[in-house]
C-alpha cells in the first residue's frame, strides 16, 4: 500500500462551537510510539516538539477524519478494555506496550469527546459519532513500523455506560472488563482522585449520580455512588451473555490478569521476562518500583449499596461460569 499523506499524524482533540461546528486538532507523532501510561502524556510530548517547529495549530473539520483514513493501512482493535478505575487497567495496558507488534491507546481524550458529542450538540447523530469513532480508531491504529499485528484500546472508566452503542458498533470484538473491591478503589482515590471521583468534574447524567450538592462535600460517598453504577452496569452486561465479554477481578493478581487477557483477546505475550519486569514497577510511573498497597481499614470506605452491587456482580459472574460462558476471573 502506498504511504498515506496523513502517515504518523493523528487527531487528538475534538472541539465544538456554534459558529464553526466541529473541528479536530491534529498531532504529528513523528517516530514516537504510544507507550506512555496515558494518551495525554503522548500528546504533551508530541505537542511540545511540534511547537518547536511551528506555532501554528493543525486543524480540520471533524468530517475530514473519515476522508483522511480512507487509504490508510491500519489495524482494527483486537480488544477494548473497560474498567472501574484503580483496578489494574493501566498496568494491563502497559504490559503490552513494549513489543513493536502492539499498538496500545490508553484513555484517548478524542474517543471520549466523540462518545460524548451529544452533550455539546444534542442533534449529533449516533451514525455520525460512529463514523468519527471508527475513523479516529483507524488513524490512531495506523501501521507505522510494518510490524504491528495487534491493537488494544483502553477506555475511560465511565465508558462502561456506553456499552450498548460500542457493542453495536463492534459486535465481534473482545471486551475485557476489570473490576475491584469498592473499598480498595475508594481508598486509592482518596490518595489521588481521578476526575470521576470529584463531584462536579463530570456531568451527573454521564455517571448516573445525583447532583454534586447531594453529597455535601463527602467525596468518598460520591465515589461509592459512581462505583455502584459501574457495578450495576457490569451486572447488566454480564446478564446479556455475550460471548465476546470477559470479566476479571483484580483480587486474582496482576500476573493472572495479563494471562487471562492474553488468552481471551488472542494477543500473545511476546516476551514473558519483559512483562514480568514491567509488573515490578508502578503502572503509572515506569521508573518507580511498585510497592503493594498497605492493608487499610475497610470500614471508612464501606458503603452498603456499593458493596452490594459489587457482590451482585460477582454472583452473576459465577452464575454465568456455571453455564460455561466465556467468563474469566
Protein Blocks (a to p, Z undefined) as FASTA:
>chain_A
ZZdfkgoiacfbdcddfklopadddddekjaccfbfbfklmmmmmmmmmmmmpccdcddd
fklmmmmmmmpccdddfbdcddeejnhpmmmmmmmmmpmkbccdehifklmmmmmmmmmm
mklcfklmmmmmmmmmmmmmpcfkopacbdcddddfklmmmmmmmmmmmmmbccdddddd
fklmmmmmmmoccfklgghkacfklnopacfklnnopaklmmmmmmmmmmmmmmmmmmno
pakbccddfknojklmmmmmmmmnopacfblmlmmmmmmpcfklmkbccdddddddfklm
gcfklmmmmmmmmmmmmmmmmnopacdZZ
